[in-house]
Amino acid sequence: MVHAEFALSELGYFHGVTRSAENTRLAYEYYVGHAEWFAEEGGRRLLDLCARASRAAVRG
């Protein structure tokens, strides 16, 4: 979630402040690329690991 928030803030900065179309495009690709990664095997494994750790922490 931190990466998503950072990428969205970059999008806002490059689009709204610097008006750089190229940097806005790069920030968008960064954001989408991270989102797509979580649908791939490595991302799914990480999400599963996080879910298991969270359940274990709740159980104590």
Backbone torsions as a table, in degrees:
resi	resn	phi	psi	omega
1	MET	NA	-33.3	180.0
2	VAL	-64.4	-41.1	179.0
3	HIS	-64.0	-39.9	179.9
4	ALA	-64.1	-44.6	179.8
5	GLU	-63.3	-41.5	179.4
6	PHE	-63.5	-45.4	-179.5
7	ALA	-62.7	-39.6	178.1
8	LEU	-66.3	-37.2	177.4
9	SER	-67.0	-36.1	175.3
10	GLU	-63.5	-42.7	177.8
11	LEU	-56.9	-47.6	179.8
12	GLY	-62.4	-41.1	-179.5
13	TYR	-66.0	-52.5	-176.3
14	PHE	-67.0	-34.9	179.9
15	HIS	-78.8	-47.1	-172.5
16	GLY	-87.5	-32.6	-174.6
17	VAL	-98.2	-55.4	-175.3
18	THR	-87.1	-17.5	-178.1
19	ARG	57.5	32.2	179.7
20	SER	-92.2	106.2	179.8
21	ALA	-62.9	-39.4	-179.2
22	GLU	-65.0	-46.8	179.4
23	ASN	-69.0	-32.7	175.0
24	THR	-63.2	-43.3	178.0
25	ARG	-62.2	-43.5	179.4
26	LEU	-63.3	-42.0	178.5
27	ALA	-63.9	-39.3	177.5
28	TYR	-64.0	-44.7	179.0
29	GLU	-63.1	-38.1	176.4
30	TYR	-61.0	-46.9	-179.6
31	TYR	-62.2	-50.2	-178.6
32	VAL	-65.7	-40.2	179.3
33	GLY	-60.3	-42.0	177.4
34	HIS	-65.3	-42.2	179.6
35	ALA	-62.5	-42.4	179.1
36	GLU	-64.9	-35.3	-178.6
37	TRP	-59.5	-36.6	-178.9
38	PHE	-68.4	-14.5	175.5
39	ALA	-88.9	-12.0	179.7
40	GLU	-87.4	173.0	-174.7
41	GLU	-56.1	-48.4	-179.3
42	GLY	-61.6	-42.0	178.8
43	GLY	-66.2	-41.1	178.1
44	ARG	-64.5	-38.6	177.7
45	ARG	-63.8	-42.5	178.9
46	LEU	-63.3	-45.5	179.5
47	LEU	-62.4	-38.3	177.8
48	ASP	-65.3	-44.1	177.9
49	LEU	-60.1	-44.0	178.6
50	CYS	-62.6	-41.3	-180.0
51	ALA	-64.6	-43.2	179.2
52	ARG	-65.0	-42.1	179.5
53	ALA	-64.1	-38.7	179.4
54	SER	-65.3	-43.9	178.3
55	ARG	-63.0	-40.7	179.8
56	ALA	-64.9	-38.4	179.5
57	ALA	-66.2	-37.8	179.8
58	VAL	-67.6	-38.3	180.0
59	ARG	-70.8	-25.1	177.5
60	GLY	90.3	NA	NA
